[in-house]
Amino acid sequence: MSPPLVRLDPQGRDVTSPFRTAGSPLVVGVIDSGVHADHPHIGAVVAGAAFDARGCVGPDCIDRLGHGTAVAAAIQDLAPGVRICPLKVFDRRLDAPVETLVAAIDWAADHALPLVNLSLGTAERSHAAALAKAAGRAHAAGTIIVAAGSHAGIDWLPGSLGVAGVIRVELDWSCPRGEHTDGDPGSAAVFRTCGYPRPIPGVDPERNLKGLSFAVANLSGIAARAMIDTGIRGYASLVAEFRRRARTR
């Protein structure tokens, strides 16, 4: 086994993570409703965490809604070599306080997850400061967040904040699944892809779950595949690689 890579925080403290070791499989955190590890569409899963309304951590990562499992399946379909780390913020309904989301982002940063999928968000602008600070802490820890941007006139947070470390995802139904377009050739990290999930044999894609949540998952899968192919782990390097690989309009 390769020795762990030592990672220091800005204060010089050793915060080496078991999720970042030389030669180990890439781990993608999925902040959602948990994951059914025994689902046939799910590959390798590592131990994650569940967060209650106060942001307290527990072990119950079982998916009772199905959304997190479908998101994880979409990611692993496009990047089969990744391991999923479920970070559960939803239990019986797709709703949670901002404190729960912040706690999950901080857990991912504290454990040095290289990539986090956020197929969710809030339109409440009063939460912008708290989420920007959480995204900033994640960026400082080297954790890249892939999150929902804008759709149907709604700007979802933290995806639409435009902060470093967050890749903003929007829909492009004309883009084949597994590919992406550059939504902003300028400085912002905005990328678009289709919102179809992993295909189910015999099920018309238009009758399956679909939408911005799965565009985020698809882009996380594309990101994971690029990170595996190139060894890239940094935010700026990944954005540059996304632009290099973007589909020509």
C-alpha positions as CSV (number, residue, x, y, z in Angstrom):
1,M,0.0,0.0,0.0
2,S,1.3,3.5,-0.8
3,P,2.0,5.8,2.1
4,P,-0.6,8.5,2.8
5,L,0.0,11.9,1.3
6,V,0.6,14.4,4.1
7,R,-1.8,17.4,3.8
8,L,-1.4,20.5,6.0
9,D,-4.1,23.1,6.7
10,P,-3.3,26.8,6.5
11,Q,-2.0,26.7,10.1
12,G,0.4,23.9,9.3
13,R,-1.5,21.1,11.0
14,D,-1.4,17.6,9.6
15,V,-4.9,16.8,8.3
16,T,-3.9,13.8,6.2
17,S,-7.0,12.1,5.0
18,P,-7.6,8.4,4.3
19,F,-9.6,9.5,1.2
20,R,-6.4,11.0,-0.3
21,T,-3.6,8.4,-0.6
22,A,-1.3,7.8,-3.5
23,G,-2.7,5.4,-6.0
24,S,-6.0,4.9,-4.2
25,P,-9.4,5.0,-6.0
26,L,-11.0,8.4,-6.3
27,V,-13.7,9.1,-3.6
28,V,-16.7,11.3,-4.5
29,G,-18.8,12.6,-1.7
30,V,-22.5,12.7,-2.5
31,I,-24.5,15.1,-0.3
32,D,-28.0,13.9,-0.7
33,S,-30.5,11.4,0.8
34,G,-27.9,8.6,1.4
35,V,-27.1,5.6,-0.7
36,H,-28.5,2.0,-1.1
37,A,-25.1,0.3,-1.2
38,D,-26.7,-3.0,-2.3
39,H,-28.5,-1.4,-5.3
40,P,-27.4,-3.1,-8.6
41,H,-26.5,0.2,-10.1
42,I,-24.2,1.1,-7.2
43,G,-20.5,0.2,-7.1
44,A,-18.0,0.7,-4.3
45,V,-19.2,2.7,-1.3
46,V,-17.1,3.9,1.6
47,A,-18.3,4.9,5.1
48,G,-19.8,8.3,5.2
49,A,-22.0,10.2,7.6
50,A,-25.5,11.5,8.3
51,F,-26.4,14.9,9.6
52,D,-29.4,15.9,11.6
53,A,-31.2,19.3,11.7
54,R,-28.6,20.7,14.0
55,G,-25.7,19.4,12.0
56,C,-24.8,16.7,14.4
57,V,-23.2,13.6,12.9
58,G,-24.6,10.0,12.9
59,P,-24.0,6.8,11.1
60,D,-27.4,6.2,9.3
61,C,-26.6,6.7,5.6
62,I,-29.5,4.4,4.3
63,D,-31.4,6.1,1.5
64,R,-35.1,6.2,2.2
65,L,-36.0,8.4,-0.8
66,G,-34.0,7.0,-3.7
67,H,-32.7,10.3,-4.9
68,G,-29.1,9.9,-3.5
69,T,-28.9,6.4,-4.9
70,A,-29.9,7.6,-8.4
71,V,-27.4,10.4,-8.2
72,A,-24.6,8.1,-7.1
73,A,-25.5,5.6,-9.9
74,A,-25.3,8.4,-12.5
75,I,-21.8,9.3,-11.3
76,Q,-20.5,5.8,-11.2
77,D,-22.0,5.0,-14.6
78,L,-19.8,7.7,-16.1
79,A,-16.8,7.0,-13.8
80,P,-17.0,3.3,-12.8
81,G,-13.7,3.5,-10.8
82,V,-14.9,5.9,-8.2
83,R,-16.0,5.1,-4.7
84,I,-19.0,6.9,-3.3
85,C,-19.0,8.5,0.1
86,P,-22.6,9.1,1.2
87,L,-23.2,12.3,3.2
88,K,-26.8,12.2,4.1
89,V,-28.7,15.4,4.7
90,F,-32.2,14.2,3.7
91,D,-34.1,11.4,5.4
92,R,-37.9,11.3,4.9
93,R,-38.2,14.2,2.6
94,L,-36.0,16.3,0.3
95,D,-35.7,19.2,2.7
96,A,-33.1,20.1,5.3
97,P,-32.0,23.3,7.2
98,V,-28.9,25.1,5.9
99,E,-27.0,24.1,9.1
100,T,-27.3,20.5,7.9
101,L,-25.9,21.3,4.5
102,V,-23.0,23.4,6.0
103,A,-22.2,20.5,8.3
104,A,-22.0,18.1,5.4
105,I,-19.8,20.4,3.4
106,D,-17.5,20.9,6.4
107,W,-17.3,17.2,7.0
108,A,-16.2,16.7,3.4
109,A,-13.5,19.4,3.7
110,D,-12.3,18.1,7.1
111,H,-12.0,14.6,5.6
112,A,-10.2,16.0,2.5
113,L,-12.7,14.5,0.0
114,P,-11.3,15.6,-3.4
115,L,-14.8,15.9,-5.1
116,V,-18.3,16.5,-3.8
117,N,-21.6,16.3,-5.7
118,L,-24.3,18.7,-4.6
119,S,-27.5,17.9,-6.6
120,L,-29.4,20.3,-4.4
121,G,-29.4,23.8,-3.2
122,T,-31.4,26.6,-1.8
123,A,-32.9,29.7,-3.3
124,E,-33.0,31.6,0.0
125,R,-30.5,34.5,-0.3
126,S,-30.2,34.9,3.4
127,H,-28.2,31.6,3.4
128,A,-25.6,33.0,0.9
129,A,-23.0,34.1,3.4
130,A,-23.0,30.8,5.4
131,L,-22.8,28.7,2.2
132,A,-20.1,31.0,0.7
133,K,-18.0,30.5,3.9
134,A,-18.5,26.8,3.8
135,A,-17.5,26.6,0.1
136,G,-14.5,28.7,1.0
137,R,-13.4,26.3,3.7
138,A,-13.8,23.4,1.3
139,H,-11.8,25.2,-1.3
140,A,-9.0,25.9,1.2
141,A,-9.0,22.2,2.0
142,G,-8.7,21.2,-1.6
143,T,-12.3,19.9,-1.9
144,I,-14.0,20.7,-5.2
145,I,-17.8,21.1,-5.1
146,V,-20.0,20.4,-8.2
147,A,-23.4,22.1,-7.6
148,A,-26.6,23.2,-9.2
149,G,-26.5,26.7,-10.8
150,S,-29.5,28.5,-12.3
151,H,-32.7,27.0,-13.8
152,A,-36.1,28.4,-14.7
153,G,-35.3,31.8,-13.2
154,I,-34.1,30.4,-9.9
155,D,-30.5,30.9,-8.8
156,W,-29.6,27.9,-6.6
157,L,-27.0,28.3,-3.8
158,P,-24.2,27.5,-3.4
159,G,-23.8,26.7,-7.1
160,S,-24.7,30.2,-8.3
161,L,-22.5,32.1,-5.8
162,G,-19.6,32.3,-8.2
163,V,-17.0,31.4,-5.6
164,A,-13.7,29.6,-6.1
165,G,-13.9,25.9,-5.6
166,V,-17.5,25.5,-6.8
167,I,-18.2,24.3,-10.4
168,R,-21.6,25.6,-11.5
169,V,-23.8,23.2,-13.5
170,E,-26.7,24.1,-15.8
171,L,-28.8,22.2,-18.2
172,D,-28.1,21.6,-21.9
173,W,-30.6,19.0,-23.2
174,S,-28.9,19.0,-26.6
175,C,-25.7,17.7,-25.1
176,P,-25.2,13.9,-25.1
177,R,-24.9,12.3,-21.7
178,G,-21.3,12.0,-20.7
179,E,-20.3,15.2,-22.6
180,H,-20.5,18.9,-21.6
181,T,-20.4,22.4,-23.0
182,D,-18.6,25.5,-21.6
183,G,-21.3,27.8,-20.4
184,D,-18.9,30.7,-19.8
185,P,-15.7,30.8,-21.8
186,G,-14.6,33.7,-19.6
187,S,-13.6,33.4,-16.0
188,A,-16.6,31.7,-14.4
189,A,-16.7,27.9,-14.0
190,V,-20.1,27.3,-15.6
191,F,-20.6,24.1,-17.5
192,R,-23.7,22.5,-19.0
193,T,-24.8,19.0,-19.7
194,C,-28.0,17.0,-20.1
195,G,-30.2,16.1,-17.1
196,Y,-30.8,12.4,-17.9
197,P,-29.8,9.9,-15.2
198,R,-28.3,6.4,-15.8
199,P,-30.4,4.7,-18.4
200,I,-32.8,1.9,-17.3
201,P,-33.4,-0.7,-20.0
202,G,-36.9,-0.6,-21.4
203,V,-37.7,2.8,-19.8
204,D,-38.1,5.8,-22.0
205,P,-35.7,8.5,-20.8
206,E,-38.5,11.0,-20.8
207,R,-40.5,8.9,-18.4
208,N,-37.6,8.5,-16.0
209,L,-36.4,10.9,-13.3
210,K,-34.5,13.8,-14.9
211,G,-33.5,17.4,-14.5
212,L,-30.9,19.7,-13.0
213,S,-30.1,17.2,-10.2
214,F,-28.9,14.7,-12.7
215,A,-27.0,17.3,-14.8
216,V,-25.0,17.9,-11.6
217,A,-24.4,14.2,-11.1
218,N,-23.4,13.8,-14.8
219,L,-20.9,16.6,-14.5
220,S,-19.5,15.1,-11.3
221,G,-19.1,11.8,-13.2
222,I,-17.3,13.6,-16.0
223,A,-15.1,15.4,-13.5
224,A,-14.3,12.2,-11.7
225,R,-13.4,10.6,-15.0
226,A,-11.1,13.5,-15.9
227,M,-9.5,13.4,-12.5
228,I,-8.8,9.7,-12.8
229,D,-7.5,10.1,-16.4
230,T,-5.1,12.9,-15.6
231,G,-4.4,12.8,-11.9
232,I,-5.7,16.4,-11.5
233,R,-7.0,17.3,-8.1
234,G,-6.9,21.1,-8.0
235,Y,-9.9,23.3,-8.8
236,A,-8.2,25.6,-11.3
237,S,-6.6,22.6,-13.1
238,L,-9.9,20.8,-13.3
239,V,-11.7,23.8,-14.7
240,A,-9.0,24.2,-17.4
241,E,-9.4,20.5,-18.3
242,F,-13.1,20.9,-18.5
243,R,-12.7,23.7,-21.0
244,R,-10.2,21.7,-23.0
245,R,-12.7,18.7,-23.2
246,A,-15.8,20.8,-23.7
247,R,-18.0,19.8,-26.7
248,T,-17.9,22.3,-29.6
249,R,-21.2,23.9,-30.2
